[in-house]
Amino acid sequence: MRTRHRSLALVAVALLLGACGMAAVRPPAAAPRPLLVFVHGRGHLDRDSSAVRREWDRALRMGARELETGALFDERDVRLVWYADVLDPASNEGCRRPDEQASSARTEDASLLGGARALLGVLAAALDEPQGQREVRGLLGDLLYLADPWKRCGVEQRLAATLREAAEAKRPVVLVTHSLGAAVAYRYLRDHEKDAPPVWRWVTLGAPLGDSQLRALLLGEQESALRMPAAVRSWVNVVREGDPFAAALAPLLPSGTGRLTDLVRRAPSGDPHELTNYLRDDETARAILWSWCDAFGSGARPEGCGKVTRDVGGTND
């Protein structure tokens, strides 16, 4: 009987040690997945944010199919920064204005802005066609972003919140911006050099940042020279031939910067500035998806990443 008890005790000890050993070799928790952050451009005033997000997602997947990647990102990997409602002339969205009395110069600026808003509002109301009304309201929204610091602050807070959440979750960010969205991101990243969350890659599509006058409006004459934002690890600027708003940007940076690549693509059909036409292009998709896969580091990547064997402009196996 004593021998039997001793055998049972040895079996129990062996099972316990085996369980401890299994716990010791338990695989570590999966690393956080990189995040695709989309920022839309102008012309979204009356659009549905969910529909736009699906549109971007579908167009990028079409570009990825050209690479024959297989499964890559899913819904948990995509965020859309939506700010069209902030720039709606009829909206009170935006940062709260300070209660203290504005200076006379600021009061004069506000008066000019108010006059412009009233004039464009009357013009929009006078138009019979809904499309024409949307265009005028959209133009007023663009004016508000450039001229009203509190509206601009409200727009940039949307982007800042998304980047901050990603940083807190330790998710590397691939930032994809179109048209005015590139100006929004550039101003935020330049204006917050010391505290902007890191961006693994920034991909600009149809960016109007080659215009020195626009950069001066965004940041002031003293800061109008194009600079690489400190938070951005790499930057790919995609330009479709015929896009009147886009331009090569690498020549505008000081020599030796080396982190900005211009990707010039043919525009065989359709509106060269249209966002979905950019995303359907296979090399544009490569610029986005190679960096998304690369951001996994040594962690387990989706199977489709095995097909994205090079970055744009070179070989990076």
Residue pairs with C-beta under 8 A, 6 or more apart in sequence:
30 299
30 300
31 296
31 297
31 299
31 300
32 169
32 170
32 171
32 172
33 76
33 77
33 171
33 296
34 77
34 171
34 172
34 173
34 174
34 200
34 292
34 295
34 296
35 77
35 78
35 79
35 166
35 171
35 172
35 173
35 174
36 60
36 73
36 77
36 78
36 79
36 174
36 176
36 288
36 292
37 79
37 80
37 81
37 162
37 163
37 166
37 173
37 174
37 175
37 176
38 53
38 56
38 78
38 79
38 80
38 81
38 176
38 177
38 178
39 80
39 81
39 83
39 159
39 175
39 176
39 177
39 178
39 181
39 182
39 184
39 185
40 52
40 80
40 81
40 82
40 83
40 84
40 178
40 179
40 181
40 275
41 177
41 178
41 179
41 180
41 181
41 182
41 206
41 275
42 138
42 141
42 142
42 179
42 180
43 134
43 138
44 52
44 82
44 84
45 84
45 87
45 88
45 134
45 137
45 138
45 141
46 134
47 84
49 80
49 82
49 84
52 80
52 82
53 78
53 80
55 275
55 276
56 78
56 80
56 176
56 275
56 276
56 279
57 78
59 275
59 276
59 278
59 279
59 280
60 279
60 285
60 288
60 289
62 279
62 280
63 279
63 280
63 281
63 282
63 284
63 285
63 286
64 72
64 285
64 289
64 304
66 282
66 285
67 282
67 285
67 286
67 289
67 307
67 308
68 307
69 289
69 304
69 305
69 307
69 308
70 303
70 304
70 307
71 302
71 303
71 304
72 289
72 292
72 293
72 302
72 304
72 305
73 289
73 292
73 302
77 292
79 162
79 166
81 158
81 159
81 162
81 181
82 158
83 154
83 155
83 158
83 159
83 184
84 141
85 91
85 93
86 93
86 94
86 151
86 154
86 155
86 158
87 141
87 142
87 144
87 145
87 151
87 155
88 137
88 141
89 117
89 120
89 121
89 137
89 140
89 141
89 144
93 151
93 154
94 148
94 150
94 151
94 153
94 154
94 155
95 150
95 153
95 154
95 157
96 150
97 150
102 110
109 147
113 143
113 144
113 147
113 148
116 140
116 143
116 147
117 140
117 143
117 144
120 136
120 137
120 139
120 140
120 143
121 140
123 136
124 132
124 133
124 136
124 137
124 140
125 133
127 133
127 136
142 180
144 151
145 151
145 152
145 155
145 180
145 184
146 152
146 217
146 218
152 187
155 184
156 184
156 187
156 188
156 191
159 184
159 185
159 188
160 188
160 192
160 196
163 173
163 175
163 196
163 197
163 199
164 197
166 172
166 173
166 197
167 173
167 197
167 198
172 198
172 200
172 295
173 197
173 198
173 199
173 200
174 199
174 200
174 201
174 203
174 288
174 291
174 292
174 295
175 185
175 199
175 201
175 202
175 203
175 232
176 203
176 205
176 288
177 184
177 185
177 202
177 203
177 204
177 205
177 207
178 204
178 205
178 206
178 275
178 278
179 205
179 206
179 207
179 208
179 245
179 273
179 275
180 208
182 204
182 205
182 206
182 207
182 208
182 209
183 207
183 208
183 209
183 214
183 218
185 202
185 204
186 207
186 209
186 215
186 218
186 229
187 218
187 219
188 196
189 196
189 199
189 202
189 229
189 230
189 231
189 232
190 218
190 219
190 223
190 227
190 229
191 219
192 231
193 229
193 230
193 231
194 230
196 229
196 230
196 231
197 231
198 231
198 233
199 229
199 231
199 232
199 233
200 233
200 234
200 291
200 294
200 295
201 232
201 233
201 234
201 235
201 236
201 287
201 288
201 291
201 295
202 229
202 232
202 234
202 235
202 236
203 235
203 236
203 237
203 238
203 284
203 287
203 288
203 291
204 235
204 236
204 237
204 238
204 249
205 238
205 246
205 275
205 278
205 279
205 284
206 238
206 239
206 240
206 243
206 245
206 246
206 273
206 275
206 278
207 237
207 245
207 246
207 249
208 214
208 245
208 246
208 247
209 215
209 226
209 237
209 247
209 249
210 226
210 246
210 247
210 248
210 249
210 252
211 247
212 224
215 223
215 224
215 225
215 226
216 224
225 252
226 249
226 252
226 253
227 253
228 235
228 253
228 257
228 259
228 260
232 259
233 259
234 259
234 260
234 261
234 291
235 259
235 260
235 261
236 260
236 261
236 263
236 287
236 291
236 312
237 246
237 248
237 249
237 250
237 260
237 261
237 262
237 263
238 246
238 263
238 265
238 278
238 281
238 284
238 287
239 246
239 247
239 248
239 262
239 263
239 264
239 265
240 246
240 265
240 266
240 267
240 272
240 273
240 277
240 278
240 281
241 264
241 265
241 266
241 267
241 272
242 267
242 272
243 267
243 272
243 273
244 272
244 273
245 273
246 273
248 262
248 264
249 260
249 262
250 257
250 260
250 261
250 262
253 260
261 312
261 313
263 283
263 284
263 287
263 312
263 313
265 281
265 283
265 284
267 277
270 277
271 277
278 284
279 285
283 312
286 308
286 310
286 311
286 312
287 311
287 312
289 305
289 308
290 308
290 310
290 311
290 312
290 316
291 311
293 301
293 302
293 305
293 308
294 311
294 316
296 305
309 315
309 316
309 317
310 316
310 317
